[in-house]
Amino acid sequence: MENDLFNSPRVGRAYLQLAMPLVFSMVVSLIYNLADTFFVAQTNNTALVAGVSLATPLFTLLMAVGNIFAQGGSSLISRYLGQQDRQAVRRISCFCFYTTILVGVVIGVVMLLFRRPILGVLGADDQTFPHASAYYFYLALGAPILILSFIHSNLLRSEGMSRQSMIGTILGAVINIVLDPIFISGLGLGAAGAAIATIIGYLGSDLYFLAVVLRRSKVLSVLPAEYGASPRQVVQILTVGIPAAIVNLMQSASMVLTNQFLLPYGNDKIAAMGIVLKVSMIVLLLLTGLSFGGQPLFGYYYGADDRARFARLLHFCIRFISVVALVLSALVFAGAGLLLRCFMNNDAIVEAGTVMLRCQVATMIFVGFVLLMTIVFQSMGKAGASFLLSISRQGVLFVAVLLVGYRLAGYPGILLAQAGADLLTMVVALFLFVRVLRRNGYT
C-alpha cells in the first residue's frame, strides 16, 4: 500500500492521484459503452437497437451483484488498512473473490432457465424478442466473468493501486471496441455479437487483475487457504455492499419501468431512450468516478479516526465535483442533438432523444452531490444513510415522481421524472449531510 499517499497532509492532491486514474478508466468504459451503442445503431435496425436496450437492464443487474462484494469489500478493507490489520484484509479479499464467482454461476443458471419470462417482463415484443434474447443469452453465459471484473478493480484501489485498476479496465475496453464491429457487422451476429465482445473484454480485465494481485499486491489474496470471513465481517460487507448494489438495481428497475411507460408511444421512443441513457452516462460515469475516487481515502481516514483530514477531503470533493457537474451538463445540454445524430441519423429518434437527453442532464449537479454522499457513507460503514440514498434517486422517489408525472402530464411527465427525483434526492442527501456528518464532527 502507498502509505505516503494515504498519510499525505495534502488531501486534495492525494484524492486527485487516486481519482484521476479511476476517472480515466471510467472515460474508457464510457467510450466502449458508447461504441457498443454506436455499432448496434449503425445497423439502422430500430428493432435491434430497441431489443438491446430492453436487455441492457440485465447488464446493470450483473454490475449490481458485483458491487455487493466489490464496494462492500473495498469499504471494509479500507477501514482495516487504516487500522493496520493486513491479515484481515487478505481474508476479506479472498472471500470476496471466490464468493463472487459462485454467485455469478448461480445467477447465470437462473437467467438461462427463465429467459423467456424475464424478457417478457422487460417488455420484449414479437419484433424485439429475437434481438433481446440473443443479447441476453450470451450475457447469462458470461455472468460470472462480468461480475468478477468489479472485485479487483475496486479492491486494488483500496490498496492505492488506482493505476493498475485503470489499466485493467482499459484493457477490457480496448478488446471490446476491437471486437464489436467484427462480431456485430463483420460476422453478422448482431445483438449476440455485442454481448460476446463485451464478455471477452471483461475476461481480459479479469485475467489482468488476477496477475496484478498475484505478482504485485502486498495485502490482497486469492489463496484458497486464506478464504474466510467471520459472520460479523460478512454482515459488514453486505450492509455496505447491498445498498451500493441497490443503486444499480434501481437503475435497472427504472429503465424497465420507463420502457414500459414508453411502450405505447412506439419502439422508436424506446430506441431513443436507450441511446439517451448511454449518452447521459458521459456525465454520470465521470461523476461516479470522481466520487468513488475518494473512497479509499475516506475509509482510511475514518478507520484511523483522522477527522481533520476527512473534513478537508470532503469539502474539496464537494467543490470540485460540483464544478465538473455543471460544466459537463452544460456541454451535453448544448450539444444534445448533435450527440444523438452521431449514433443514429434518424430524424424521429434524434428529435425525441434531444428532449430526453436534456431532461436527463439538467439536474446532474444534484446527482454529483448525492453520489459523493453515498460513497462517503459507504466508506464510513453507515449502511442506513447509504441505503436511504441508494433507494431514492432511481428507486422510491423516481417511481413516485414517474407515476405522478405520467398521470398529470402524460409523455412529458415521463421525460421529467428523473429530474424531479434528482431534486428530491438532493434534499434527502442534504438532510443526511447535516444529521450524520456535521453533528459528528466530520465537516
C-alpha positions as CSV (number, residue, x, y, z in Angstrom):
1,M,0.0,0.0,0.0
2,E,1.2,3.5,-0.8
3,N,1.4,4.8,2.8
4,D,2.8,8.2,1.7
5,L,-0.3,8.8,-0.4
6,F,-2.7,7.9,2.4
7,N,-0.8,9.8,5.0
8,S,-0.1,12.9,2.9
9,P,-1.3,16.2,4.5
10,R,-2.3,17.4,1.0
11,V,-5.6,15.6,0.8
12,G,-6.7,17.3,-2.4
13,R,-3.6,16.1,-4.2
14,A,-3.9,12.6,-2.7
15,Y,-7.5,12.5,-3.8
16,L,-6.7,13.5,-7.4
17,Q,-3.9,10.9,-7.6
18,L,-6.4,8.2,-6.7
19,A,-9.4,9.6,-8.5
20,M,-7.9,10.6,-11.9
21,P,-6.9,7.0,-12.9
22,L,-10.4,5.9,-12.0
23,V,-12.0,8.8,-13.9
24,F,-9.8,7.9,-16.9
25,S,-10.9,4.3,-16.7
26,M,-14.5,5.5,-16.5
27,V,-13.9,7.5,-19.7
28,V,-12.6,4.4,-21.4
29,S,-15.6,2.4,-20.1
30,L,-17.8,5.1,-21.4
31,I,-16.1,5.0,-24.8
32,Y,-16.7,1.3,-25.2
33,N,-20.3,1.6,-23.9
34,L,-20.9,4.2,-26.5
35,A,-19.1,2.1,-29.1
36,D,-21.4,-0.8,-28.3
37,T,-24.4,1.5,-28.8
38,F,-22.8,3.1,-31.9
39,F,-22.1,-0.2,-33.7
40,V,-25.6,-1.6,-32.9
41,A,-27.2,1.7,-34.0
42,Q,-25.2,1.6,-37.3
43,T,-27.3,-1.3,-38.4
44,N,-30.2,1.2,-38.7
45,N,-32.4,-1.6,-37.4
46,T,-34.8,0.0,-34.9
47,A,-35.9,-3.4,-33.6
48,L,-32.3,-4.4,-33.0
49,V,-31.5,-1.2,-31.1
50,A,-34.7,-1.5,-29.1
51,G,-34.0,-5.1,-28.3
52,V,-30.5,-4.4,-27.0
53,S,-31.9,-1.5,-25.0
54,L,-34.5,-3.8,-23.4
55,A,-31.9,-6.3,-22.4
56,T,-29.5,-3.7,-21.0
57,P,-31.0,-3.6,-17.5
58,L,-29.7,-7.2,-17.0
59,F,-26.2,-5.9,-17.6
60,T,-26.8,-3.4,-14.9
61,L,-28.2,-6.1,-12.7
62,L,-24.9,-8.1,-13.0
63,M,-23.0,-4.9,-12.2
64,A,-25.1,-4.6,-9.1
65,V,-24.3,-8.1,-7.9
66,G,-20.6,-7.5,-8.4
67,N,-20.8,-4.2,-6.5
68,I,-22.2,-6.0,-3.4
69,F,-18.8,-7.6,-2.8
70,A,-16.6,-5.0,-4.7
71,Q,-17.8,-2.0,-2.8
72,G,-18.7,-3.7,0.4
73,G,-15.3,-5.4,0.5
74,S,-13.3,-2.4,-0.5
75,S,-15.1,-0.3,2.2
76,L,-14.2,-2.8,4.9
77,I,-10.7,-3.3,3.5
78,S,-10.0,0.5,3.6
79,R,-11.0,0.6,7.2
80,Y,-8.8,-2.4,8.1
81,L,-5.9,-0.7,6.3
82,G,-6.4,2.4,8.4
83,Q,-6.2,0.1,11.5
84,Q,-3.1,-1.7,10.0
85,D,-4.8,-5.1,10.1
86,R,-3.4,-6.8,7.0
87,Q,-4.3,-10.3,7.8
88,A,-8.0,-9.3,7.9
89,V,-7.5,-7.7,4.5
90,R,-6.2,-10.9,3.0
91,R,-9.1,-12.9,4.3
92,I,-11.7,-10.4,3.1
93,S,-10.2,-10.0,-0.3
94,C,-10.1,-13.8,-0.8
95,F,-13.7,-14.2,0.5
96,C,-15.0,-11.6,-2.0
97,F,-13.1,-13.2,-4.9
98,Y,-14.4,-16.8,-4.6
99,T,-17.9,-15.9,-3.3
100,T,-18.4,-13.6,-6.4
101,I,-17.5,-16.5,-8.7
102,L,-20.0,-18.8,-7.1
103,V,-22.8,-16.2,-7.0
104,G,-22.1,-15.4,-10.7
105,V,-22.5,-19.1,-11.7
106,V,-25.8,-19.3,-9.8
107,I,-27.2,-16.1,-11.4
108,G,-26.2,-17.2,-14.9
109,V,-28.0,-20.5,-14.5
110,V,-31.2,-18.8,-13.2
111,M,-31.1,-16.3,-16.1
112,L,-30.8,-19.2,-18.6
113,L,-33.7,-21.2,-17.1
114,F,-36.1,-18.2,-17.0
115,R,-35.0,-16.4,-20.2
116,R,-38.5,-16.1,-21.8
117,P,-40.5,-14.8,-18.8
118,I,-37.7,-12.4,-17.8
119,L,-37.6,-10.9,-21.3
120,G,-41.4,-10.6,-21.3
121,V,-41.2,-8.6,-18.1
122,L,-38.6,-6.4,-19.7
123,G,-41.1,-5.5,-22.4
124,A,-39.8,-7.6,-25.4
125,D,-42.5,-8.0,-28.2
126,D,-42.5,-10.0,-31.4
127,Q,-40.2,-7.5,-33.1
128,T,-37.6,-7.1,-30.4
129,F,-37.6,-10.5,-28.8
130,P,-35.1,-12.2,-31.2
131,H,-32.6,-9.5,-30.7
132,A,-33.1,-9.1,-26.9
133,S,-32.9,-12.9,-26.5
134,A,-29.6,-13.2,-28.4
135,Y,-28.0,-10.5,-26.3
136,Y,-29.5,-11.9,-23.1
137,F,-28.2,-15.5,-23.8
138,Y,-24.5,-14.6,-24.0
139,L,-24.8,-12.2,-21.2
140,A,-26.1,-15.0,-19.0
141,L,-23.3,-17.4,-20.1
142,G,-20.7,-14.8,-19.2
143,A,-22.3,-13.6,-15.9
144,P,-19.5,-14.9,-13.6
145,I,-16.9,-13.3,-15.8
146,L,-18.7,-9.9,-15.9
147,I,-19.5,-9.9,-12.1
148,L,-15.9,-10.8,-11.2
149,S,-14.4,-7.9,-13.0
150,F,-15.7,-5.5,-10.4
151,I,-14.0,-7.2,-7.5
152,H,-10.3,-6.5,-8.0
153,S,-10.9,-3.2,-9.9
154,N,-12.3,-1.9,-6.6
155,L,-10.0,-3.8,-4.2
156,L,-6.8,-2.7,-5.9
157,R,-7.9,0.9,-5.5
158,S,-8.3,0.3,-1.8
159,E,-4.7,-0.6,-1.7
160,G,-3.8,2.6,-3.5
161,M,-3.2,0.8,-6.9
162,S,-5.5,3.0,-8.9
163,R,-3.2,2.9,-12.0
164,Q,-3.3,-0.8,-12.2
165,S,-7.1,-0.7,-11.8
166,M,-7.3,1.7,-14.6
167,I,-5.0,-0.4,-16.9
168,G,-7.2,-3.5,-16.4
169,T,-10.4,-1.5,-17.3
170,I,-8.7,0.0,-20.3
171,L,-7.5,-3.5,-21.5
172,G,-11.1,-4.8,-21.4
173,A,-12.4,-1.7,-23.1
174,V,-9.9,-2.0,-26.0
175,I,-10.7,-5.7,-26.5
176,N,-14.4,-4.9,-26.6
177,I,-14.0,-2.0,-29.0
178,V,-11.9,-4.0,-31.4
179,L,-14.3,-7.0,-31.4
180,D,-17.6,-5.1,-31.6
181,P,-17.5,-4.3,-35.3
182,I,-16.1,-7.7,-36.1
183,F,-18.8,-9.6,-34.3
184,I,-21.8,-7.3,-34.8
185,S,-21.4,-6.5,-38.5
186,G,-18.4,-8.4,-39.9
187,L,-19.7,-11.8,-38.7
188,G,-23.3,-10.7,-38.8
189,L,-24.0,-11.7,-35.2
190,G,-25.9,-8.5,-34.4
191,A,-27.0,-8.3,-30.7
192,A,-25.3,-11.6,-29.9
193,G,-22.0,-10.2,-31.3
194,A,-22.3,-7.2,-29.0
195,A,-22.7,-9.4,-25.9
196,I,-19.9,-11.8,-26.9
197,A,-17.5,-8.9,-27.4
198,T,-18.4,-7.4,-24.1
199,I,-17.8,-10.7,-22.2
200,I,-14.5,-11.3,-23.9
201,G,-13.4,-7.8,-22.9
202,Y,-14.3,-8.4,-19.3
203,L,-12.4,-11.7,-19.3
204,G,-9.3,-9.8,-20.4
205,S,-9.7,-7.5,-17.5
206,D,-10.2,-10.4,-15.1
207,L,-7.0,-12.1,-16.1
208,Y,-5.0,-8.9,-15.9
209,F,-6.4,-8.1,-12.4
210,L,-5.6,-11.6,-11.2
211,A,-2.0,-11.3,-12.5
212,V,-1.6,-8.0,-10.6
213,V,-2.9,-9.5,-7.3
214,L,-0.6,-12.5,-7.6
215,R,2.6,-10.5,-8.6
216,R,2.3,-7.0,-7.1
217,S,-0.2,-6.8,-4.3
218,K,1.1,-6.8,-0.8
219,V,-2.2,-7.2,1.0
220,L,-4.7,-8.8,-1.3
221,S,-5.0,-12.6,-1.7
222,V,-6.7,-15.3,-3.9
223,L,-5.2,-18.2,-2.0
224,P,-8.0,-20.7,-1.1
225,A,-6.3,-21.4,2.2
226,E,-7.0,-17.8,3.2
227,Y,-10.6,-17.8,2.3
228,G,-12.7,-16.8,5.3
229,A,-14.7,-14.1,6.9
230,S,-16.4,-14.0,10.2
231,P,-20.2,-13.6,10.4
232,R,-19.7,-10.0,11.6
233,Q,-17.4,-9.3,8.6
234,V,-19.9,-10.8,6.2
235,V,-22.6,-8.6,7.7
236,Q,-20.4,-5.5,7.3
237,I,-19.7,-6.3,3.7
238,L,-23.4,-6.9,2.9
239,T,-24.7,-3.9,4.8
240,V,-22.4,-1.6,2.7
241,G,-22.4,-3.6,-0.5
242,I,-26.2,-4.2,-0.8
243,P,-27.0,-0.5,-0.6
244,A,-24.3,0.1,-3.2
245,A,-25.7,-2.6,-5.4
246,I,-29.2,-1.2,-5.0
247,V,-28.1,1.9,-6.9
248,N,-27.5,-0.4,-10.0
249,L,-30.6,-2.5,-9.3
250,M,-32.8,0.7,-9.1
251,Q,-31.2,1.8,-12.3
252,S,-32.3,-1.4,-14.0
253,A,-35.7,-1.2,-12.5
254,S,-36.1,2.5,-13.5
255,M,-35.1,1.6,-17.1
256,V,-37.6,-1.3,-17.3
257,L,-40.4,0.9,-15.8
258,T,-39.6,3.8,-18.2
259,N,-39.6,1.5,-21.2
260,Q,-43.0,0.1,-20.1
261,F,-44.4,3.6,-19.9
262,L,-42.8,4.5,-23.3
263,L,-44.1,1.3,-25.0
264,P,-47.5,2.8,-26.1
265,Y,-45.6,5.6,-27.8
266,G,-43.7,3.2,-30.1
267,N,-40.4,1.4,-30.4
268,D,-38.7,4.5,-31.8
269,K,-39.1,6.1,-28.3
270,I,-37.6,3.1,-26.6
271,A,-34.7,3.1,-29.1
272,A,-34.2,6.8,-28.5
273,M,-34.2,6.4,-24.7
274,G,-31.7,3.5,-25.0
275,I,-29.3,5.8,-26.8
276,V,-30.0,8.7,-24.5
277,L,-29.2,6.7,-21.4
278,K,-25.9,5.7,-22.8
279,V,-25.0,9.3,-23.8
280,S,-26.1,10.7,-20.4
281,M,-23.5,8.3,-19.0
282,I,-20.9,10.8,-20.3
283,V,-21.7,12.9,-17.3
284,L,-22.9,10.2,-14.8
285,L,-19.9,8.0,-15.2
286,L,-17.4,10.8,-14.8
287,L,-19.2,12.0,-11.6
288,T,-19.3,8.4,-10.4
289,G,-15.5,8.1,-11.0
290,L,-14.8,11.3,-9.1
291,S,-17.0,10.2,-6.2
292,F,-15.5,6.7,-6.0
293,G,-12.0,8.1,-6.3
294,G,-12.2,9.4,-2.7
295,Q,-13.5,6.1,-1.2
296,P,-10.1,4.6,-0.2
297,L,-9.1,7.9,1.5
298,F,-12.5,8.4,3.2
299,G,-12.4,4.8,4.5
300,Y,-8.7,5.1,5.6
301,Y,-9.3,8.4,7.4
302,Y,-12.4,7.1,9.1
303,G,-10.6,3.9,10.2
304,A,-7.7,6.0,11.6
305,D,-10.2,8.5,13.2
306,D,-8.5,11.3,11.4
307,R,-11.4,13.8,11.4
308,A,-9.4,16.8,10.3
309,R,-8.2,15.3,7.0
310,F,-11.6,13.6,6.5
311,A,-13.3,17.1,6.7
312,R,-10.8,18.7,4.4
313,L,-11.2,16.0,1.8
314,L,-15.0,16.2,2.0
315,H,-15.0,20.0,1.4
316,F,-12.6,19.7,-1.5
317,C,-14.7,16.9,-3.2
318,I,-17.9,18.9,-2.9
319,R,-16.5,21.9,-4.6
320,F,-14.6,20.0,-7.3
321,I,-17.4,17.6,-8.2
322,S,-20.0,20.4,-8.3
323,V,-17.9,22.4,-10.8
324,V,-17.3,19.4,-13.0
325,A,-21.0,18.5,-13.0
326,L,-22.0,22.0,-14.1
327,V,-19.5,22.1,-16.9
328,L,-20.3,18.7,-18.3
329,S,-24.1,19.1,-18.0
330,A,-23.9,22.4,-19.9
331,L,-21.8,20.9,-22.7
332,V,-24.1,17.9,-23.2
333,F,-27.3,20.0,-22.9
334,A,-26.0,22.3,-25.7
335,G,-24.8,19.6,-28.0
336,A,-27.7,17.1,-27.4
337,G,-29.0,17.0,-30.9
338,L,-25.5,16.6,-32.4
339,L,-24.6,13.8,-30.0
340,L,-27.8,11.9,-30.8
341,R,-27.2,12.2,-34.6
342,C,-23.7,10.7,-34.1
343,F,-25.4,7.4,-33.2
344,M,-28.4,7.2,-35.4
345,N,-29.3,9.6,-38.3
346,N,-33.0,9.2,-37.8
347,D,-34.9,12.4,-37.5
348,A,-37.7,11.0,-35.3
349,I,-35.2,9.4,-32.9
350,V,-33.0,12.5,-32.8
351,E,-35.9,14.8,-32.2
352,A,-37.3,12.7,-29.4
353,G,-33.9,11.9,-28.0
354,T,-32.7,15.5,-27.8
355,V,-35.5,16.4,-25.4
356,M,-34.9,13.2,-23.4
357,L,-31.2,13.9,-23.1
358,R,-31.6,17.4,-21.9
359,C,-34.1,16.3,-19.2
360,Q,-31.6,13.6,-18.1
361,V,-28.6,16.0,-17.6
362,A,-30.4,19.1,-16.3
363,T,-30.0,18.1,-12.7
364,M,-26.6,16.4,-12.7
365,I,-25.2,18.9,-10.2
366,F,-27.6,17.3,-7.7
367,V,-26.6,13.8,-8.7
368,G,-22.9,14.6,-8.1
369,F,-23.6,15.6,-4.5
370,V,-25.8,12.5,-4.0
371,L,-23.2,10.2,-5.4
372,L,-20.5,11.7,-3.2
373,M,-22.6,11.4,0.0
374,T,-23.4,7.8,-0.9
375,I,-19.7,6.9,-1.2
376,V,-18.8,8.8,2.0
377,F,-21.4,6.9,4.0
378,Q,-20.3,3.6,2.4
379,S,-16.7,4.4,3.4
380,M,-17.8,5.0,7.0
381,G,-19.8,1.8,7.1
382,K,-23.0,3.9,7.6
383,A,-25.3,1.5,5.9
384,G,-28.6,3.2,6.8
385,A,-27.7,6.5,5.3
386,S,-26.2,4.9,2.2
387,F,-29.2,2.6,1.8
388,L,-31.6,5.6,2.0
389,L,-29.8,7.4,-0.8
390,S,-29.5,4.2,-2.8
391,I,-33.2,3.6,-2.9
392,S,-34.1,7.2,-3.7
393,R,-32.8,8.7,-6.9
394,Q,-33.8,5.8,-9.2
395,G,-35.9,3.9,-6.7
396,V,-38.7,5.0,-4.5
397,L,-38.6,8.7,-5.4
398,F,-38.2,8.0,-9.1
399,V,-41.2,5.7,-9.1
400,A,-43.4,8.2,-7.2
401,V,-42.4,11.1,-9.5
402,L,-42.9,9.0,-12.6
403,L,-46.4,7.9,-11.6
404,V,-47.5,11.4,-10.6
405,G,-45.8,12.9,-13.7
406,Y,-47.4,10.5,-16.1
407,R,-50.9,11.0,-14.5
408,L,-50.6,14.8,-14.6
409,A,-48.7,15.3,-17.9
410,G,-48.5,12.1,-19.8
411,Y,-45.4,11.7,-22.1
412,P,-43.7,14.9,-20.8
413,G,-44.2,13.6,-17.3
414,I,-42.2,10.5,-18.2
415,L,-39.3,12.6,-19.5
416,L,-39.2,14.9,-16.5
417,A,-39.4,12.1,-13.9
418,Q,-35.7,11.6,-13.4
419,A,-35.1,15.4,-13.0
420,G,-37.8,15.5,-10.3
421,A,-36.3,12.5,-8.5
422,D,-32.8,14.1,-8.6
423,L,-34.1,17.2,-6.9
424,L,-35.9,15.3,-4.1
425,T,-32.9,13.0,-3.5
426,M,-30.7,16.1,-3.2
427,V,-33.0,17.3,-0.3
428,V,-32.6,13.9,1.4
429,A,-28.8,14.0,0.9
430,L,-28.6,17.5,2.5
431,F,-30.6,16.2,5.5
432,L,-28.2,13.3,6.0
433,F,-25.2,15.5,5.5
434,V,-26.3,17.6,8.5
435,R,-27.5,14.7,10.6
436,V,-24.7,12.2,10.1
437,L,-21.6,14.2,9.2
438,R,-21.9,17.7,10.7
439,R,-23.3,16.5,14.0
440,N,-20.4,14.0,14.4
441,G,-17.6,16.5,13.6
442,Y,-16.7,15.2,10.1
443,T,-17.3,18.6,8.4
